[in-house]
Amino acid sequence: MRSAPVILLAVLVCSCGRKKETVETKREGIVEISPLKPTDTTGANSGDWVIKQEMSDAEKLNPTVTNDATASGITLYIFENLLDIDRVTYELVPLLAKSLPVISEDHLSYTFDLREDVKFSDGHPFTGEDIIFTVKVVKNPFTDAQAQRNYFLDVKSVELVDGNKYKVRFNMSKPYFRAIYSLGDLEIIPKHILDKDNANDGFSWEELDEAQKSMDPKKYPDMQKFADFINSEEVSRDSKYVVGTGPYMLDKWITGQSITLKRNENYWNKERTPYYADKIIFKTIKDQNAAVVAAKNKEIDHMEVIQPIDFVENVKDPAQFGLEKALVIEPSYNYIAWNNNTPLFSDKKVRLALSHAIDRQSIIDKVVFGMGTTIQSHIFIKSKFLNTDLPKIEYNPERSKQLLAEAGWKDTDGDGIIDKVINGKKTDFRFTFVNNTNPKRKKVLLIVIEQLKQLGIEANMQEYEWSVFLDKVKKHQFDACFAGWQLTAIPDDPYQIWHSSQSIGEGSNYFSYNNPESDKLLEANRVEFDEEKRKEILNKWQKIVYDDQPVTFLWSEPVRYLNSDRYRNKRWYAYPDSPLMNEWWVPSSRQLYKN
């Protein structure tokens, strides 16, 4: 279960396996959405590996201090939560907890009874003390846990009930409609490894809240010192620190090459959670052409196909390579982020002009072979909370020119570039898109750059390796970028990305959107437990964001996978991190890797 984007917030109201859905492609006619097949575990046996291609290294493997999609797709095999979400019904189910929590009538306390048979991969028992420790790490304002922290701002304290290590109570300072999801979703890290000196015990809940308000490390040197340790590369990379209760454990991390997980032989939940593969290897291959060749040569077993042309045309007959294709609707979307703090993009008329200047449907047809649906909102297209009354922002260059002129942008010197006097200085409308080394995104941006040129706007593009790109975006050191959010299957709370408080530091509102009315609605949404009233709130909020256009919403598209045909029980869920590779198994006669 995931509650924080990379990650985002969407209720899925249907599963892509329950009815046949299709996506038209430009050159291949019709491609079927892969159905959710029945479980296939008859005669299942362990063994073999799964080698999955990644475009970049993970950021960190300590789940409290990362918001990186690559890392999130790895840590889900290492760490576990109090609760999980059934990937078919989307209902909450207990995992490390024995049952769903007991919730007080005022929604201010959540009491969990914990399983007593759970062990970390090093054999140490899991207890409520690990939960208290993990929450304190998240609430420590000096840890790199900003993405998660906003979901725990209203957690006043966490305590053992009557000293019982297997009964934990979360106390809230105010109600939060999604608290059960956020609390249940927390990936638990081990206190006995990461807090051997019990330093965290010395930080009271009151001090953690005060430090959050102050943000002055000089006032809280011990808190800062502990945060430096938790934030360190070693804690997120070394197998002696990356220890969870999940079915796999970190074996080794070779920077820029691969991250290898091996079976956790001490795993407590073997009867419920299958984990057939001896190893799951996340192999870094940055070049997509090389990745497709590696798949054809059986050097990797599973990959997300970033370039649609590879999926549609370059692997027309996957069977000849022992491969299969899968096309899966997962909750996600693409957008262009404009840095609202820069003078070029501070005016919402300009941002609306830019949205009208981009021919989204043409790009979908050319770049993703028709496999995309234009969007007008952050809310997932299959969510019941989507505001369907928002008009489609059509491609209209003349409207763009009119809006830019109204905002004061004109070509005053005849050089072909529109300009405006800003802070007493003539400023040309020139800027740079930052991009990671993603070939599909590059194609999109090159088309956008040409379309903006028709308006007298000169845009360039600078590509960076993923970690550098991520750092620049987090620190707001960019003009604009192509980006995407991976959503999740729980009720919508857009606060993490859109509230102005999340534009501070390295929060997810990295494009610096700030609208007081938007903030009020996001705050109201968090404390409303009536679903219909929340829908009204979110409809109003979506209209405000639509009018402000802090980003240009592009499209939602299905995810394209290419994988080896030797695996059985491959099930494709309409869910983030769709394939659960620990469910896959290989008949002994077809296994490639023997330990």
C-alpha positions as CSV (number, residue, x, y, z in Angstrom):
1,M,0.0,0.0,0.0
2,R,1.3,3.4,-0.9
3,S,0.0,6.7,0.5
4,A,2.5,9.2,-0.8
5,P,3.2,10.1,-4.3
6,V,5.4,9.1,-6.5
7,I,2.8,8.0,-5.7
8,L,-0.4,9.8,-5.5
9,L,-3.9,9.7,-4.3
10,A,-6.8,8.2,-6.2
11,V,-9.7,5.8,-5.6
12,L,-9.9,3.3,-8.4
13,V,-13.5,2.5,-9.1
14,C,-12.8,-0.4,-11.4
15,S,-10.1,-3.0,-12.1
16,C,-8.6,-3.3,-15.5
17,G,-9.1,-7.0,-15.3
18,R,-12.9,-7.0,-14.9
19,K,-14.0,-5.9,-18.3
20,K,-12.2,-5.8,-21.6
21,E,-10.7,-2.4,-22.4
22,T,-8.7,-1.4,-25.4
23,V,-6.4,1.4,-26.4
24,E,-6.2,2.4,-30.1
25,T,-2.6,2.8,-31.4
26,K,-1.6,4.8,-34.4
27,R,-0.1,2.0,-36.5
28,E,-1.1,-1.3,-34.9
29,G,-4.9,-1.0,-34.7
30,I,-6.1,-2.3,-31.3
31,V,-4.0,-3.3,-28.3
32,E,-5.9,-5.1,-25.5
33,I,-5.5,-4.0,-21.9
34,S,-4.0,-7.0,-20.1
35,P,-6.7,-8.8,-18.0
36,L,-6.3,-9.7,-14.4
37,K,-6.0,-13.5,-14.8
38,P,-7.0,-16.0,-12.1
39,T,-4.3,-17.2,-9.7
40,D,-2.0,-19.8,-11.3
41,T,-0.1,-21.6,-8.5
42,T,-0.9,-25.2,-9.0
43,G,2.4,-27.1,-8.8
44,A,4.3,-23.9,-8.1
45,N,7.9,-24.3,-7.0
46,S,10.6,-22.0,-5.8
47,G,13.8,-21.1,-7.6
48,D,15.2,-18.9,-10.4
49,W,15.6,-15.2,-10.5
50,V,13.7,-12.2,-11.8
51,I,15.9,-9.5,-13.4
52,K,14.1,-6.2,-13.9
53,Q,15.5,-3.3,-15.8
54,E,15.6,0.1,-14.2
55,M,16.5,3.4,-16.0
56,S,18.4,4.7,-12.9
57,D,19.7,3.8,-9.5
58,A,17.3,4.1,-6.6
59,E,17.7,7.2,-4.5
60,K,17.7,5.6,-1.1
61,L,16.4,2.3,0.3
62,N,15.3,3.6,3.7
63,P,11.6,4.1,3.0
64,T,11.2,6.9,5.5
65,V,13.6,9.3,3.6
66,T,12.8,8.6,-0.1
67,N,10.1,9.6,-2.5
68,D,11.7,8.1,-5.5
69,A,9.6,5.8,-7.7
70,T,12.5,3.4,-8.4
71,A,13.2,3.0,-4.7
72,S,9.5,2.6,-3.8
73,G,9.2,-0.3,-6.3
74,I,12.1,-2.0,-4.5
75,T,11.4,-1.3,-0.8
76,L,7.9,-2.8,-1.1
77,Y,9.6,-6.2,-1.1
78,I,11.8,-5.4,2.0
79,F,9.6,-3.5,4.3
80,E,6.0,-4.0,5.4
81,N,3.0,-2.0,6.8
82,L,0.5,-2.4,9.6
83,L,-2.2,-2.7,6.9
84,D,-2.3,-3.5,3.2
85,I,-4.7,-2.9,0.4
86,D,-6.1,-5.9,-1.5
87,R,-5.1,-5.3,-5.1
88,V,-8.3,-6.7,-6.4
89,T,-11.0,-5.3,-4.1
90,Y,-9.0,-2.3,-2.8
91,E,-10.2,-3.0,0.7
92,L,-8.0,-2.5,3.7
93,V,-6.7,-5.8,5.2
94,P,-4.4,-6.4,8.2
95,L,-0.7,-7.2,7.6
96,L,1.6,-6.6,10.6
97,A,-1.5,-5.8,12.6
98,K,-3.9,-8.6,13.6
99,S,-6.9,-6.7,12.5
100,L,-8.1,-3.2,11.4
101,P,-7.6,-0.7,14.2
102,V,-10.2,0.3,16.8
103,I,-11.1,3.9,16.1
104,S,-12.5,6.3,18.7
105,E,-15.8,8.0,17.9
106,D,-14.0,11.4,17.7
107,H,-11.5,9.9,15.2
108,L,-8.6,11.0,17.5
109,S,-7.3,7.6,18.4
110,Y,-6.4,4.5,16.5
111,T,-5.5,1.4,18.4
112,F,-3.7,-1.5,16.7
113,D,-3.2,-5.0,18.0
114,L,0.0,-6.3,16.5
115,R,1.0,-9.8,15.4
116,E,3.4,-11.4,17.8
117,D,5.0,-13.8,15.3
118,V,6.7,-11.2,13.1
119,K,10.4,-11.0,12.8
120,F,12.8,-8.7,10.9
121,S,15.0,-10.5,8.4
122,D,17.9,-10.6,11.0
123,G,15.6,-12.6,13.3
124,H,14.8,-9.8,15.8
125,P,11.2,-9.6,16.9
126,F,9.0,-6.8,15.6
127,T,7.2,-4.8,18.3
128,G,5.3,-1.6,18.8
129,E,8.6,0.1,19.8
130,D,9.6,-0.1,16.1
131,I,6.4,1.7,15.1
132,I,7.0,4.5,17.6
133,F,10.6,4.8,16.4
134,T,9.5,5.0,12.8
135,V,6.9,7.7,13.4
136,K,9.5,9.7,15.3
137,V,11.9,9.5,12.4
138,V,9.2,10.7,10.0
139,K,8.2,13.6,12.4
140,N,11.9,14.7,12.9
141,P,11.9,17.8,10.8
142,F,15.5,17.4,9.9
143,T,15.1,14.0,8.2
144,D,14.5,13.8,4.5
145,A,11.0,12.6,5.1
146,Q,9.1,15.6,3.9
147,A,6.9,13.7,1.5
148,Q,5.6,11.4,4.3
149,R,5.8,14.0,7.1
150,N,2.7,15.9,6.0
151,Y,0.6,12.8,6.5
152,F,1.8,12.6,10.1
153,L,1.6,16.3,11.1
154,D,-1.5,15.7,13.1
155,V,-0.2,12.6,14.9
156,K,0.2,14.0,18.4
157,S,1.9,10.9,19.9
158,V,2.2,7.1,19.6
159,E,2.3,4.9,22.7
160,L,2.2,1.3,23.9
161,V,-1.2,0.6,25.5
162,D,-0.6,-0.4,29.2
163,G,3.1,-1.1,28.3
164,N,2.1,-3.9,26.0
165,K,4.6,-4.1,23.1
166,Y,2.0,-5.6,20.9
167,K,-0.7,-3.0,21.3
168,V,-0.1,0.5,19.9
169,R,-2.3,3.6,20.0
170,F,-1.9,6.6,17.7
171,N,-3.2,9.8,19.2
172,M,-4.3,12.5,16.8
173,S,-4.4,16.3,17.5
174,K,-7.3,16.6,15.0
175,P,-9.3,14.3,12.8
176,Y,-8.0,13.3,9.4
177,F,-10.3,11.3,7.1
178,R,-7.4,9.3,5.6
179,A,-5.6,8.7,8.9
180,I,-6.3,4.9,8.8
181,Y,-4.6,4.7,5.4
182,S,-1.6,6.9,6.4
183,L,-1.0,5.1,9.7
184,G,-1.6,1.7,8.2
185,D,0.7,2.5,5.2
186,L,3.8,3.3,7.2
187,E,6.7,1.1,6.2
188,I,8.3,0.0,9.5
189,I,12.1,0.3,10.0
190,P,14.0,-1.4,12.9
191,K,14.7,0.5,16.1
192,H,17.2,-2.1,17.3
193,I,19.5,-1.4,14.3
194,L,18.9,2.3,13.6
195,D,18.6,3.5,17.2
196,K,21.0,1.3,19.2
197,D,21.7,4.2,21.7
198,N,18.0,4.9,22.1
199,A,18.6,8.5,21.0
200,N,15.1,8.8,19.6
201,D,13.6,8.0,23.0
202,G,15.0,11.4,24.2
203,F,12.9,13.3,21.7
204,S,9.5,14.0,23.1
205,W,6.5,14.4,20.8
206,E,6.2,18.0,21.9
207,E,9.8,18.7,21.0
208,L,9.4,17.1,17.6
209,D,6.4,19.4,16.9
210,E,8.2,22.5,18.2
211,A,11.3,21.7,16.1
212,Q,9.0,21.4,13.1
213,K,7.7,25.0,13.7
214,S,11.2,26.3,14.4
215,M,13.2,24.4,11.7
216,D,16.3,25.7,13.5
217,P,18.9,22.8,13.9
218,K,21.0,24.9,16.3
219,K,18.2,24.6,18.9
220,Y,17.9,20.9,18.5
221,P,21.5,19.6,17.8
222,D,20.8,16.0,19.0
223,M,17.8,15.8,16.7
224,Q,19.9,17.2,13.8
225,K,22.7,14.7,14.6
226,F,20.3,11.8,14.5
227,A,18.7,13.1,11.3
228,D,22.1,13.3,9.6
229,F,22.6,9.6,10.5
230,I,19.2,8.6,9.1
231,N,19.7,10.7,5.9
232,S,23.2,9.3,5.3
233,E,23.9,7.2,2.2
234,E,25.2,4.3,4.4
235,V,21.9,3.8,6.2
236,S,20.0,3.7,2.9
237,R,22.5,1.5,1.0
238,D,24.2,-0.9,3.4
239,S,22.5,-4.3,4.0
240,K,23.3,-4.1,7.7
241,Y,20.9,-1.1,8.0
242,V,18.4,-1.9,5.2
243,V,16.5,-4.5,7.2
244,G,12.7,-5.0,7.2
245,T,10.1,-7.7,7.9
246,G,9.3,-8.4,4.2
247,P,9.8,-11.5,2.0
248,Y,13.1,-10.2,0.6
249,M,16.2,-8.6,2.0
250,L,19.0,-6.4,0.5
251,D,21.9,-8.6,-0.8
252,K,24.1,-6.1,-2.5
253,W,24.0,-2.7,-4.3
254,I,26.5,-2.0,-7.0
255,T,26.2,1.7,-7.8
256,G,25.0,2.4,-11.3
257,Q,24.7,-1.3,-12.1
258,S,22.3,-3.3,-9.9
259,I,20.4,-3.8,-6.7
260,T,20.0,-7.4,-5.7
261,L,17.4,-8.7,-3.2
262,K,17.5,-12.3,-1.9
263,R,14.9,-14.4,-0.2
264,N,14.4,-13.7,3.5
265,E,14.5,-17.2,4.9
266,N,13.2,-15.9,8.3
267,Y,10.1,-14.5,6.6
268,W,7.2,-14.8,9.0
269,N,4.3,-14.8,6.5
270,K,5.3,-17.7,4.1
271,E,1.8,-19.2,4.0
272,R,0.1,-16.0,2.9
273,T,2.7,-14.2,0.8
274,P,4.4,-16.2,-2.0
275,Y,8.0,-15.5,-2.8
276,Y,9.1,-18.0,-5.3
277,A,12.2,-16.3,-6.8
278,D,15.5,-16.8,-5.0
279,K,16.6,-13.3,-6.1
280,I,15.0,-10.2,-7.6
281,I,17.6,-8.1,-9.3
282,F,17.0,-4.5,-10.4
283,K,19.5,-3.9,-13.2
284,T,20.3,-0.4,-14.3
285,I,20.2,0.0,-18.1
286,K,19.8,3.7,-18.9
287,D,19.6,3.3,-22.7
288,Q,16.1,2.0,-23.7
289,N,17.4,0.6,-27.0
290,A,20.0,-1.4,-25.1
291,A,17.3,-2.5,-22.6
292,V,15.1,-3.9,-25.4
293,V,18.1,-5.8,-26.9
294,A,18.8,-7.1,-23.4
295,A,15.3,-8.4,-23.1
296,K,15.5,-10.1,-26.5
297,N,18.8,-11.7,-25.5
298,K,17.3,-13.0,-22.2
299,E,19.7,-10.8,-20.1
300,I,16.7,-9.2,-18.4
301,D,13.3,-10.7,-17.6
302,H,11.1,-7.8,-17.1
303,M,11.0,-4.1,-18.2
304,E,8.8,-1.1,-18.5
305,V,8.8,-0.1,-22.1
306,I,9.3,3.7,-22.1
307,Q,9.4,4.2,-25.8
308,P,6.0,3.4,-27.3
309,I,7.6,2.6,-30.7
310,D,9.4,-0.3,-29.1
311,F,6.2,-1.7,-27.7
312,V,4.2,-1.2,-30.9
313,E,6.7,-1.7,-33.7
314,N,10.1,-2.8,-32.6
315,V,8.9,-5.9,-30.8
316,K,6.0,-6.9,-33.1
317,D,6.5,-10.6,-32.5
318,P,7.6,-11.0,-28.9
319,A,7.1,-14.8,-28.9
320,Q,10.1,-15.3,-31.2
321,F,12.3,-13.9,-28.3
322,G,10.5,-15.8,-25.6
323,L,8.8,-12.6,-24.5
324,E,5.3,-11.4,-23.8
325,K,3.7,-7.9,-23.8
326,A,1.4,-6.5,-21.2
327,L,-0.5,-3.2,-21.4
328,V,-1.8,-2.1,-18.0
329,I,-3.9,0.8,-16.8
330,E,-2.2,2.1,-13.7
331,P,-3.1,5.3,-11.8
332,S,-0.6,7.9,-13.1
333,Y,-0.4,11.0,-15.3
334,N,2.1,13.2,-17.1
335,Y,2.4,17.0,-16.9
336,I,4.6,20.0,-17.5
337,A,5.6,21.8,-14.3
338,W,6.2,25.5,-14.6
339,N,8.2,27.0,-11.7
340,N,5.6,29.5,-10.5
341,N,8.2,31.4,-8.5
342,T,10.0,32.6,-11.6
343,P,9.0,35.9,-13.3
344,L,8.2,34.1,-16.6
345,F,5.6,31.8,-15.1
346,S,4.2,33.8,-12.1
347,D,1.2,35.1,-14.1
348,K,-1.7,32.5,-14.5
349,K,-2.6,34.1,-17.9
350,V,0.8,33.1,-19.2
351,R,0.5,29.6,-17.8
352,L,-3.0,29.2,-19.5
353,A,-1.5,30.5,-22.7
354,L,1.2,27.8,-22.5
355,S,-1.4,25.1,-22.0
356,H,-3.4,26.3,-25.0
357,A,-0.1,26.3,-27.0
358,I,0.6,22.6,-26.6
359,D,-1.2,20.3,-29.0
360,R,-1.6,17.4,-26.5
361,Q,-3.6,15.1,-28.8
362,S,-1.1,15.5,-31.6
363,I,1.8,14.5,-29.2
364,I,-0.2,11.5,-28.0
365,D,-0.7,10.4,-31.6
366,K,2.9,10.9,-32.6
367,V,4.8,9.9,-29.5
368,V,2.7,7.4,-27.7
369,F,0.9,5.9,-30.6
370,G,-2.5,7.0,-29.3
371,M,-2.0,5.3,-26.0
372,G,-3.1,8.2,-23.8
373,T,-6.1,10.1,-22.6
374,T,-5.9,13.9,-22.2
375,I,-6.6,15.2,-18.7
376,Q,-7.5,18.5,-17.1
377,S,-7.0,17.6,-13.4
378,H,-4.7,16.0,-10.9
379,I,-7.4,13.4,-9.9
380,F,-7.1,10.1,-11.6
381,I,-9.4,9.6,-14.6
382,K,-11.0,6.5,-13.0
383,S,-11.6,8.1,-9.6
384,K,-15.1,9.0,-8.4
385,F,-13.7,12.3,-7.2
386,L,-12.7,13.5,-10.7
387,N,-14.4,16.8,-11.7
388,T,-15.8,15.8,-15.1
389,D,-17.2,19.3,-15.7
390,L,-13.8,20.9,-16.5
391,P,-13.7,21.8,-20.2
392,K,-10.9,20.4,-22.2
393,I,-8.2,23.0,-22.8
394,E,-7.9,22.8,-26.6
395,Y,-4.9,23.5,-28.7
396,N,-5.4,27.2,-29.7
397,P,-2.3,29.2,-30.6
398,E,-4.3,32.3,-31.3
399,R,-5.8,32.2,-27.9
400,S,-2.3,31.8,-26.5
401,K,-1.1,34.9,-28.3
402,Q,-4.0,36.9,-27.0
403,L,-3.4,35.8,-23.4
404,L,0.3,36.6,-23.7
405,A,-0.4,40.0,-25.1
406,E,-2.9,40.7,-22.2
407,A,-0.1,39.7,-19.8
408,G,2.2,42.3,-21.4
409,W,4.3,40.0,-23.6
410,K,5.0,41.5,-27.0
411,D,7.9,41.5,-29.5
412,T,9.0,45.1,-29.1
413,D,12.3,44.9,-30.9
414,G,11.4,42.7,-33.9
415,D,13.8,39.9,-33.1
416,G,11.1,37.2,-33.1
417,I,11.2,36.7,-29.3
418,I,8.4,38.2,-27.2
419,D,9.6,40.4,-24.3
420,K,8.4,42.4,-21.3
421,V,9.8,44.8,-18.8
422,I,10.2,43.0,-15.5
423,N,11.6,44.8,-12.5
424,G,12.7,47.6,-14.8
425,K,14.6,45.4,-17.2
426,K,13.6,44.2,-20.6
427,T,13.3,40.4,-20.4
428,D,13.0,38.0,-23.4
429,F,10.7,35.0,-23.0
430,R,13.5,32.5,-22.9
431,F,13.8,29.5,-20.6
432,T,15.2,25.9,-20.3
433,F,13.4,22.7,-19.7
434,V,15.3,20.3,-17.5
435,N,14.9,16.6,-18.3
436,N,16.2,13.3,-17.1
437,T,17.7,11.0,-19.7
438,N,14.3,9.7,-20.7
439,P,13.9,9.3,-24.5
440,K,10.1,9.6,-24.6
441,R,10.2,12.8,-22.5
442,K,12.8,14.2,-24.8
443,K,10.6,13.6,-27.8
444,V,7.7,15.3,-26.1
445,L,9.7,18.3,-25.1
446,L,11.2,18.8,-28.6
447,I,7.7,19.0,-30.0
448,V,6.6,21.4,-27.2
449,I,9.7,23.6,-27.9
450,E,8.7,23.8,-31.6
451,Q,5.1,24.6,-30.7
452,L,6.1,27.4,-28.3
453,K,8.4,28.9,-31.0
454,Q,5.2,29.8,-32.9
455,L,4.4,32.2,-30.0
456,G,7.8,33.9,-30.0
457,I,9.0,31.9,-27.0
458,E,12.4,30.4,-27.1
459,A,12.8,27.2,-25.1
460,N,15.8,24.9,-24.8
461,M,16.4,21.6,-23.1
462,Q,19.1,20.4,-20.7
463,E,19.3,16.7,-19.8
464,Y,20.7,15.4,-16.5
465,E,21.3,12.0,-15.0
466,W,18.3,11.0,-12.8
467,S,19.8,11.8,-9.4
468,V,21.0,15.3,-10.6
469,F,17.6,16.0,-12.2
470,L,15.8,14.9,-9.0
471,D,18.1,17.2,-6.9
472,K,17.5,20.2,-9.2
473,V,13.7,19.7,-9.1
474,K,13.6,19.2,-5.3
475,K,15.6,22.4,-4.8
476,H,13.4,24.4,-7.3
477,Q,16.5,25.0,-9.5
478,F,14.6,24.8,-12.8
479,D,12.4,26.8,-15.1
480,A,10.2,24.0,-16.4
481,C,10.2,20.2,-16.7
482,F,8.3,17.3,-18.0
483,A,7.2,15.1,-15.0
484,G,4.8,12.5,-13.9
485,W,3.0,11.4,-10.7
486,Q,2.4,7.8,-9.8
487,L,-0.9,7.6,-7.9
488,T,-2.2,5.1,-5.4
489,A,-5.4,3.3,-4.7
490,I,-6.7,5.1,-1.6
491,P,-9.0,8.2,-1.1
492,D,-7.8,11.4,-2.5
493,D,-5.7,13.9,-0.5
494,P,-3.8,16.2,-2.8
495,Y,-2.3,18.1,0.1
496,Q,1.2,16.6,-0.3
497,I,1.7,18.0,-3.8
498,W,-0.5,21.1,-3.9
499,H,-0.6,22.8,-0.5
500,S,1.7,25.8,-0.3
501,S,3.4,24.5,2.8
502,Q,4.8,21.6,0.7
503,S,6.7,24.1,-1.5
504,I,9.1,24.7,1.4
505,G,12.4,22.8,1.5
506,E,12.2,19.6,-0.6
507,G,8.5,19.1,-0.5
508,S,6.5,17.7,-3.4
509,N,5.1,21.1,-4.4
510,Y,8.4,21.8,-6.2
511,F,6.7,24.0,-8.8
512,S,5.8,26.4,-5.9
513,Y,2.0,26.7,-6.4
514,N,0.5,29.0,-3.8
515,N,-3.2,29.9,-3.6
516,P,-4.8,30.5,-0.2
517,E,-8.2,29.4,-1.4
518,S,-6.7,26.1,-2.7
519,D,-5.0,25.7,0.7
520,K,-8.3,26.1,2.6
521,L,-10.0,23.5,0.5
522,L,-7.2,21.0,0.9
523,E,-7.3,21.6,4.6
524,A,-11.1,21.1,4.7
525,N,-10.8,17.9,2.7
526,R,-8.5,16.4,5.3
527,V,-11.0,16.7,8.1
528,E,-14.2,15.8,6.3
529,F,-15.4,12.2,6.7
530,D,-18.5,12.5,4.6
531,E,-17.5,11.2,1.1
532,E,-20.1,13.2,-0.8
533,K,-19.0,16.4,1.0
534,R,-15.4,15.6,0.2
535,K,-16.4,15.2,-3.5
536,E,-17.9,18.7,-3.4
537,I,-14.7,20.1,-1.8
538,L,-12.4,18.4,-4.4
539,N,-14.6,19.5,-7.3
540,K,-14.2,23.1,-6.2
541,W,-10.5,22.6,-5.6
542,Q,-9.9,21.1,-9.1
543,K,-11.7,24.1,-10.6
544,I,-9.3,26.5,-8.8
545,V,-6.2,24.6,-10.0
546,Y,-7.7,24.4,-13.5
547,D,-8.1,28.2,-13.5
548,D,-4.6,28.8,-12.2
549,Q,-2.8,26.3,-14.5
550,P,0.3,26.0,-12.2
551,V,1.1,23.0,-14.4
552,T,0.0,21.9,-17.8
553,F,-1.8,18.6,-17.4
554,L,-1.0,16.4,-20.3
555,W,-2.4,12.9,-20.4
556,S,-2.8,9.6,-18.5
557,E,-1.5,6.5,-20.4
558,P,-1.3,2.8,-19.8
559,V,2.0,1.3,-18.7
560,R,3.7,-1.0,-21.2
561,Y,5.6,-4.1,-20.0
562,L,7.8,-6.6,-21.7
563,N,8.6,-9.8,-19.9
564,S,9.9,-13.3,-20.2
565,D,7.3,-16.0,-21.0
566,R,8.9,-18.6,-18.7
567,Y,7.1,-17.1,-15.6
568,R,3.7,-18.4,-14.4
569,N,1.2,-16.5,-12.3
570,K,1.9,-13.1,-13.8
571,R,-1.0,-10.9,-12.7
572,W,-1.4,-7.3,-13.8
573,Y,-3.1,-5.1,-11.3
574,A,-4.6,-1.7,-11.9
575,Y,-2.4,-0.5,-9.1
576,P,1.0,1.3,-8.7
577,D,3.9,-1.2,-9.1
578,S,1.5,-3.4,-11.0
579,P,3.5,-6.6,-11.2
580,L,4.2,-8.3,-7.9
581,M,7.3,-10.2,-8.9
582,N,7.4,-12.2,-5.7
583,E,4.2,-13.9,-7.0
584,W,5.9,-15.2,-10.2
585,W,7.2,-18.7,-10.4
586,V,9.1,-20.8,-13.0
587,P,8.6,-24.5,-13.6
588,S,11.9,-26.4,-12.8
589,S,12.4,-27.3,-16.4
590,R,12.5,-23.7,-17.5
591,Q,14.6,-22.2,-14.7
592,L,17.7,-20.3,-16.0
593,Y,19.4,-19.5,-12.7
594,K,20.3,-22.2,-10.2
595,N,21.9,-21.3,-6.8
